[in-house]
C-alpha cells in the first residue's frame, strides 16, 4: 500500500490501532484462560475458540510484519 495522502495515514493508523487493541484483548483473555485451565475450569470448546483466535491473530501479525510492505 502506498501512502498518498494524510487520509491514507489516518486509515492505516486506525487499522493498526484496531490490530493492537485485538492483540491486547486476546492477551488478557489468554491469561484468564490459563488461570482457568490450571483450575480445571476451561472447557474444550473455549480452548478451541481461543486457539483459533490466536492462530488468526498470529497469521495477521505475520502478514503485517512479513509479506505486506508499506511504502511511503
Wavefront OBJ file of the C-alpha trace (Angstrom):
o trace
v 0.000 0.000 0.000
v 1.381 3.354 -0.938
v 0.609 6.218 1.363
v -0.536 9.017 -0.909
v -2.336 11.310 1.462
v -2.898 12.152 5.078
v -6.178 10.218 4.911
v -4.191 7.092 3.941
v -2.013 7.608 7.018
v -5.089 8.050 9.205
v -6.709 4.878 7.811
v -3.512 2.880 8.318
v -3.100 4.220 11.847
v -6.694 3.305 12.697
v -6.189 -0.183 11.240
v -3.004 -0.731 13.233
v -4.716 0.523 16.401
v -7.515 -1.980 15.833
v -4.975 -4.792 15.490
v -3.173 -3.621 18.646
v -6.453 -3.495 20.582
v -7.321 -7.011 19.376
v -3.907 -8.257 20.495
v -4.249 -6.633 23.908
v -7.712 -8.110 24.420
v -6.527 -11.520 23.293
v -3.576 -11.438 25.701
v -5.923 -10.668 28.605
v -8.317 -13.463 27.613
v -5.401 -15.880 27.181
v -4.103 -15.070 30.674
v -7.544 -15.638 32.187
v -7.883 -18.859 30.200
v -4.515 -20.040 31.528
v -5.706 -19.481 35.088
v -8.993 -21.280 34.385
v -7.129 -24.141 32.686
v -4.902 -24.593 35.733
v -8.018 -24.638 37.921
v -9.662 -27.216 35.637
v -12.467 -24.829 34.683
v -11.782 -24.276 30.963
v -13.901 -26.278 28.536
v -12.536 -27.855 25.361
v -14.803 -25.581 23.325
v -13.334 -22.489 24.976
v -9.824 -23.824 24.407
v -10.527 -24.430 20.725
v -12.057 -20.984 20.293
v -9.070 -19.285 21.929
v -6.603 -21.334 19.882
v -8.437 -20.375 16.683
v -8.392 -16.707 17.574
v -4.718 -16.892 18.475
v -3.911 -18.539 15.142
v -5.831 -15.834 13.252
v -4.052 -13.067 15.154
v -0.667 -14.702 14.557
v -1.381 -15.028 10.844
v -2.364 -11.358 10.629
v 0.758 -10.252 12.512
v 2.979 -12.370 10.264
v 1.412 -10.812 7.185
v 1.863 -7.316 8.573
v 5.486 -7.915 9.505
v 6.449 -10.102 6.563
v 4.808 -10.069 3.201
v 2.922 -6.800 3.448
v 5.088 -3.837 2.562
v 4.151 -0.291 3.450
v 5.704 2.291 1.170
v 5.825 5.996 1.783
l 1 2 3 4 5 6 7 8 9 10 11 12 13 14 15 16 17 18 19 20 21 22 23 24 25 26 27 28 29 30 31 32 33 34 35 36 37 38 39 40 41 42 43 44 45 46 47 48 49 50 51 52 53 54 55 56 57 58 59 60 61 62 63 64 65 66 67 68 69 70 71 72
